[in-house]
Amino acid sequence: MALQLFKRLFNRNIDRITGLPDRAEFLRQFQSQLDALNFQGGSLVLLRLDGLAQRNRLGGWDATDAWLKQMAEVLRSNTLGLKGVLVGRLSGSDFGVLFPQEADANTVVWANQLLQDLRRRVSPLSPETQTTAWIGLGRFKREDALAAIFSKVDGALAAAQAQGRDAISVADSDSVPGLPQSSAEWLAVFDAAVESNALELHWQTVVGPSKAILFDDVTLRIYNAFADRAIDADQWRPVAERLQYTSNLDLAFAEKALASLEDAMQRKTPLVAMALHLNLNLSAASLLDESFMPRLLALFDKHESVAKHLLFAMNEAPALRQGKAFEAFCLALQARGIRVGVSSAGYQLAELSPLVSKGLRFLSVTSGDAAWLAGLCQFAHVLGLQVFAQDVQFASALEQMWQRGFDGASGPGIDNP
C-alpha cells in the first residue's frame, strides 16, 4: 500500500511543484513534434528566473515553491489559446516553451509581454530587486537536431543573463564574453580542458547530526583558456551532453578527484585520511558511451588505494532513463565497495527501490515542503537509503533538517555559518 502511494506521488512525468511537464517529458514531447510528418519547425524559448538560491536562503523552500508556482501560472496564462505550444519546467528556475511554426510569428513580442507580466505578477525578492528573469529564444527547422536547437538557444539565454538585468536575447544575435559561441568553440574548450587537465574541483562539506564530516561534495568547473575564465557545470554540462562529450569530461574529473585524494592522504594523518571522502556528480549521459565503464574501472585499478574514498551520484531522472545501464553502473561500483547515489532525488523513489540491492546507497535532495521531505526521508530509510539535504543556506536551518530525518546536509550555511 505504501509503495503504491509513493508511486502515485513520485512517479509522474510532471514537475511536482508547478504541475508542468518535467524536463524528460518536455524533451519527449519536443522530439515527438520534430518527428511528426506535418511539423515544419518553430521557436524555442528558454527562461531563467533570477534568485533561486537567494530565495531559498531568505525565505526557505516553501516560499521558493510558491514563487515557482507563480511562474507556472504566468506561463499558462500567456500561452492560453496558442495551439500546439508546449510549456515545461526544465530544472531549478529554468523553463522552456516550444512554439510550432504556425504560432511563432511574433515570439519576440510574446517574450517581451511575458517579461512585463512577470514583473507585475511574480513576487520580487525585495523592492530593490531589479532583475526578474532572462529569456533566450531561437528559431529552428524540422530537420534540426534537438541537441543543436538547445545548444543554440542556451547561448542566447547565457547572452541575456550576461547583461545583468532583465533581458531577452535572440540566438545568433548576441555573444557572451568568456563563453564559447558555437559547437566548434565548445568542443575546442572541452578538448583543451581535458588535454591540459584544466579542471577545477571545489569541495563543499557534508555534515551529519553530530556535526561530524561525512564527505565533501565536489563542484566541477572547467577552465576556458581561450577567455581566461572558469565555466561552471550548470553552463558546460548541458552543452557537453548535447555534443556527446560528457564521458571524456567525467572520466577526466574522476581521475582528477582520485589524484586529489591520493595527494590529500599523503599530507594528512592516518586518522584524518580515513575520513576523507569525495562525492562526484557525473552525467548519466556518460553511460551511453560503451567505453565509459571499462575506462572508469581502469581508473579505479590505477588509484586502488583511494578508490573506495570516492562516491558517485547522478541526477535521478536521467539516471533512471538509462535503465539497465544505470543498474550495471551501481552493480559494478558495489563490487568495488564504492557508494552510488542519486541527486535532485525523491520524485521517482518507487523506481529506485529495486536498485538498493544493486548498490544504490544515498539520495541528495534540493527542495520540497516540510511534510513531503519528512515522508521522503522516512520511506528512503525503510529502503535502507541515506538522505542528504543540499543547498542549506543557514546553519540555523540544520535542526529542521535533522527533525525531518535527514542524515546529512551541505550548503553555504555549513561552510560559512
VOLUMPA-538777 format. One record per residue (C-alpha): x, y, z; residue in three letters. Coordinates in steps of 0.001 Angstrom, whole numbers, plus 500000, padded with zeros to 6 digits. Each point is the difference from the previous one (the first is absolute). Layout:
N
X:Y:Z:ALA
...
//
This chain:
417
500000:500000:500000:MET
502788:502441:500944:ALA
501883:499162:496804:LEU
496907:500688:497863:GLN
499519:503344:501752:LEU
503572:501041:499281:PHE
499663:498920:496389:LYS
497047:502356:499639:ARG
501859:502802:501758:LEU
503416:499710:498379:PHE
499834:498090:496713:ASN
498448:502641:497776:ARG
501072:501697:496833:ASN
499083:503377:501414:ILE
501918:502262:502328:ASP
498657:499565:503542:ARG
500156:503703:500869:ILE
498641:501714:496880:THR
497889:497273:498402:GLY
501751:500609:496660:LEU
501717:497245:497992:PRO
503448:499298:501450:ASP
503187:500095:497939:ARG
499753:496404:498806:ALA
496383:500380:498948:GLU
500630:503378:498338:PHE
502858:498506:497947:LEU
497909:496948:499116:ARG
497106:502126:498741:GLN
502406:502344:498210:PHE
501617:497078:498143:GLN
496572:498580:499237:SER
499046:503278:498322:GLN
503273:500060:498034:LEU
499233:496481:498758:ASP
496455:500864:498884:ALA
499614:500036:496202:LEU
498075:503276:499911:ASN
502360:501880:502352:PHE
502033:502702:498210:GLN
501943:501595:502848:GLY
499451:502735:502531:GLY
501627:501878:502859:SER
501413:498954:503353:LEU
499900:502394:502946:VAL
502115:499349:503114:LEU
499280:502063:503110:LEU
502054:500204:503195:ARG
498596:501682:503117:LEU
502467:502017:502057:ASP
500861:499215:503615:GLY
499170:496329:500653:LEU
502790:499472:502550:ALA
499382:503380:501606:GLN
496300:499236:500422:ARG
500805:496685:501632:ASN
502323:501822:502357:ARG
497664:502883:500875:LEU
496583:498375:499932:GLY
500542:496250:500171:GLY
498898:497242:497661:TRP
496256:500500:500531:ASP
500220:503634:498862:ALA
502108:498956:497016:THR
497416:497395:499005:ASP
497274:502664:500126:ALA
502140:502242:497787:TRP
500482:497227:497435:LEU
496246:499363:499988:LYS
499448:503698:499252:GLN
502347:499669:497042:MET
498101:496981:498681:ALA
496691:501860:500218:GLU
501430:502931:498038:VAL
501233:497635:497299:LEU
496643:498235:499845:ARG
498073:503254:499661:SER
502389:501320:497339:ASN
499732:496868:497859:THR
496256:499461:500446:LEU
498335:499503:496634:GLY
503273:499658:498054:LEU
499583:496771:498051:LYS
502769:497434:500260:GLY
502120:501964:502494:VAL
501864:497849:502537:LEU
501094:501317:503430:VAL
502249:498194:502496:GLY
502194:500473:503050:ARG
503473:498857:498987:LEU
501903:500278:503296:SER
500385:502372:502936:GLY
498714:503375:498810:SER
500263:499117:496273:ASP
496865:499662:497858:PHE
499530:499181:496321:GLY
497306:500943:497483:VAL
499728:498430:496544:LEU
498110:501915:497309:PHE
499123:498097:496811:PRO
500486:502045:496836:GLN
496346:500973:499691:GLU
500086:501629:503443:ALA
503475:501582:500051:ASP
499700:502993:497664:ALA
500264:502477:502878:ASN
502108:498048:502505:THR
502175:503006:500893:VAL
496886:502104:500642:VAL
498575:497168:502092:TRP
503249:499767:502013:ALA
499904:503739:500727:ASN
496384:499769:501147:GLN
500872:496996:502193:LEU
502865:501902:501641:LEU
497712:502945:500752:GLN
497367:497655:501431:ASP
502630:498323:502184:LEU
501027:503363:501446:ARG
496382:500689:500942:ARG
498957:496612:501327:ARG
503033:498075:501343:VAL
501044:501006:503495:SER
503353:501861:500043:PRO
502732:499129:502471:LEU
499863:503553:501349:SER
498949:503476:498824:PRO
503625:500582:498974:GLU
500119:496957:497696:THR
500505:501093:496425:GLN
500106:496637:498260:THR
497105:497575:499593:THR
501008:497686:497166:ALA
502044:499483:496869:TRP
498675:498595:496726:ILE
501826:498397:497090:GLY
498226:498990:496826:LEU
500741:498697:496539:GLY
498316:498535:496942:ARG
500630:496535:498662:PHE
499038:497798:497061:LYS
498477:496534:500096:ARG
503269:498399:498875:GLU
502031:501594:502814:ASP
501171:497631:502733:ALA
498576:500515:503477:LEU
503488:500373:501468:ALA
500935:502690:497481:ALA
496784:501927:500653:ILE
500605:500111:503743:PHE
503675:500814:499576:SER
499133:503031:497888:LYS
497323:501313:502361:VAL
502172:499232:503063:ASP
502463:502510:498552:GLY
497269:502597:499640:ALA
498904:499454:503614:LEU
503589:500399:501193:ALA
500255:503215:497961:ALA
496870:501368:501679:ALA
501269:499094:503464:GLN
503389:501592:499297:ALA
498267:503382:499729:GLN
499366:499886:503756:GLY
496378:501161:499856:ARG
496660:498991:498475:ASP
500905:499194:496419:ALA
498913:498116:496890:ILE
502541:498649:497542:SER
499344:498407:496619:VAL
502316:497172:498939:ALA
502883:501128:497791:ASP
499345:503664:500837:SER
502212:500302:503103:ASP
503111:498481:501472:SER
501062:499357:503573:VAL
503500:501066:500996:PRO
501904:496971:501222:GLY
497550:497394:498721:LEU
500408:498094:496724:PRO
497516:501056:497314:GLN
499793:496923:497792:SER
500243:496229:500222:SER
503483:500153:498468:ALA
501148:502504:502627:GLU
498537:497913:502830:TRP
501762:496906:498685:LEU
503285:501910:499876:ALA
499549:501042:503652:VAL
499115:496445:501056:PHE
502983:498534:498127:ASP
502383:502545:501506:ALA
498613:499490:503522:ALA
500445:496223:499841:VAL
503396:500059:498296:GLU
501499:502597:502357:SER
498150:498751:503117:ASN
498426:503457:500364:ALA
497324:498640:502349:LEU
499069:501565:503320:GLU
498556:498198:503040:LEU
498259:502047:502698:HIS
499167:498112:503189:TRP
496926:500616:502167:GLN
499765:498255:503373:THR
497129:497622:500802:VAL
499375:499670:503746:VAL
497793:497683:502039:GLY
497823:500701:503067:PRO
503023:499518:502272:SER
501843:502671:497926:LYS
502423:497337:498806:ALA
501228:500466:496416:ILE
498513:497222:497872:LEU
501616:500866:496655:PHE
500552:502933:497663:ASP
497783:500815:497025:ASP
502053:501024:496988:VAL
498964:502860:497727:THR
501484:499663:496512:LEU
501368:502791:497837:ARG
501998:500019:496801:ILE
502505:502709:499149:TYR
499557:501766:496669:ASN
503562:500992:499116:ALA
498792:501849:496898:PHE
498103:502513:502152:ALA
501934:499622:503279:ASP
496996:499086:502130:ARG
498400:496989:501672:ALA
496689:498576:498805:ILE
497632:498461:502558:ASP
498436:496579:499470:ALA
496495:501428:499598:ASP
501321:501842:496931:GLN
502256:497381:498398:TRP
498201:496744:500885:ARG
496828:500541:497870:PRO
502197:500811:497000:VAL
502281:497020:500662:ALA
496987:497681:500120:GLU
498692:501298:496685:ARG
503418:499672:498400:LEU
500444:496499:501520:GLN
503159:501066:501825:TYR
499024:499197:503582:THR
501855:496680:500286:SER
503398:501560:499258:ASN
499384:502825:502460:LEU
498601:497715:502702:ASP
502982:497665:499732:LEU
502406:502938:500143:ALA
498246:501341:503117:PHE
500007:496536:501597:ALA
503760:499684:499454:GLU
500519:503523:501339:LYS
498001:499138:503141:ALA
501872:496733:500539:LEU
503355:501748:499636:ALA
498831:502712:502423:SER
499046:497333:502532:LEU
503399:498351:499683:GLU
501711:503324:500553:ASP
497795:500829:503001:ALA
500577:496580:501553:MET
503759:500490:499849:GLN
499768:503363:501771:ARG
497518:498971:502723:LYS
500415:497861:503085:THR
498695:496426:499571:PRO
496919:500724:502145:LEU
499047:503101:498034:VAL
500751:498267:496719:ALA
497515:497232:500824:MET
497204:502619:500208:ALA
500738:501535:496574:LEU
497269:499238:497470:HIS
498963:501931:496886:LEU
496620:499887:498268:ASN
500256:500551:496244:LEU
496873:500716:497946:ASN
500215:498373:496558:LEU
497760:500358:496970:SER
497713:497039:499391:ALA
500571:500675:496295:ALA
503504:498555:500430:SER
498455:496550:500408:LEU
499000:500116:496330:LEU
503691:499759:499085:ASP
500898:496286:500031:GLU
503633:500819:500785:SER
499128:502022:503110:PHE
499695:497198:502571:MET
503156:498069:498967:PRO
502001:503244:500109:ARG
498530:500967:503385:LEU
500819:496578:501464:LEU
503532:500316:498630:ALA
500308:503289:501906:LEU
498978:498213:503209:PHE
502726:497418:499400:ASP
502541:502757:499387:LYS
499049:501772:503257:HIS
499025:496922:501991:GLU
501150:501387:503362:SER
497444:502829:499959:VAL
497236:498744:497673:ALA
497705:499102:502908:LYS
500212:503583:501229:HIS
498199:501275:496888:LEU
496180:500106:499878:LEU
498017:500467:496787:PHE
496584:501533:499391:ALA
497865:500592:496931:MET
496840:502082:499644:ASN
496992:497831:500728:GLU
497859:500456:496876:ALA
502719:499537:497342:PRO
501615:497172:501988:ALA
496736:498067:500070:LEU
499481:500635:496283:ARG
503209:498036:499384:GLN
498322:496957:501588:GLY
502243:496941:499783:LYS
503100:502134:499418:ALA
499511:501777:503338:PHE
499303:496684:501720:GLU
503255:498608:498574:ALA
501805:503132:501209:PHE
498704:499448:503549:CYS
500946:496315:499955:LEU
503500:500640:498666:ALA
500738:502594:502674:LEU
498420:497895:502745:GLN
502475:497236:499102:ALA
502814:502513:500608:ARG
498529:501176:503322:GLY
499206:503438:498513:ILE
496779:501744:500981:ARG
497525:501248:497366:VAL
497170:502489:500476:GLY
497566:502153:498080:VAL
499721:503782:500237:SER
496948:502250:499461:SER
498265:496936:501372:ALA
496697:498846:501462:GLY
497520:500392:497149:TYR
500364:496421:498714:GLN
500777:498280:503265:LEU
497984:496876:499254:ALA
502096:499397:496883:GLU
503161:500327:502072:LEU
499042:497317:502520:SER
501130:497002:497855:PRO
503420:501656:499648:LEU
500726:499838:503738:VAL
501019:496362:499648:SER
502156:500982:497005:LYS
502113:502469:501957:GLY
498007:503244:500229:LEU
500830:501545:503374:ARG
498859:503641:500290:PHE
497788:502819:498716:LEU
500724:503724:499844:SER
496975:502306:500127:VAL
499908:503702:499154:THR
496531:501228:500987:SER
496434:499159:500996:GLY
497389:500794:502629:ASP
500507:498773:503550:ALA
497445:497162:499944:ALA
501243:498677:496667:TRP
503623:500037:501152:LEU
499153:498201:503239:ALA
498063:497348:498056:GLY
502822:499628:497515:LEU
502572:499457:502759:CYS
497780:497480:501750:GLN
499353:497939:496880:PHE
503644:500192:498864:ALA
501128:498704:503388:HIS
497599:497060:499674:VAL
501795:499191:496750:LEU
503376:500311:501713:GLY
501047:503235:498289:LEU
501641:503007:501621:GLN
498593:503449:499151:VAL
502036:503214:499791:PHE
498706:503566:499720:ALA
501758:502264:497503:GLN
500303:503784:499862:ASP
499260:500684:503687:VAL
500472:503753:500265:GLN
500064:500520:503770:PHE
501512:497949:502822:ALA
496827:500771:501962:SER
498020:497886:497512:ALA
501950:496859:500866:LEU
497831:499121:502984:GLU
496972:499878:497652:GLN
501936:497692:497677:MET
500708:497577:502836:TRP
496373:500118:501181:GLN
498819:499046:496520:ARG
502324:497021:500024:GLY
502934:501066:497827:PHE
503246:498106:500545:ASP
502180:502902:498881:GLY
499962:503440:498431:ALA
502195:502321:497944:SER
499848:503586:498839:GLY
501255:503532:500652:PRO
498528:499952:503504:GLY
502346:497174:500908:ILE
503188:501178:498322:ASP
499370:503627:501029:ASN
497724:499890:503109:PRO
//
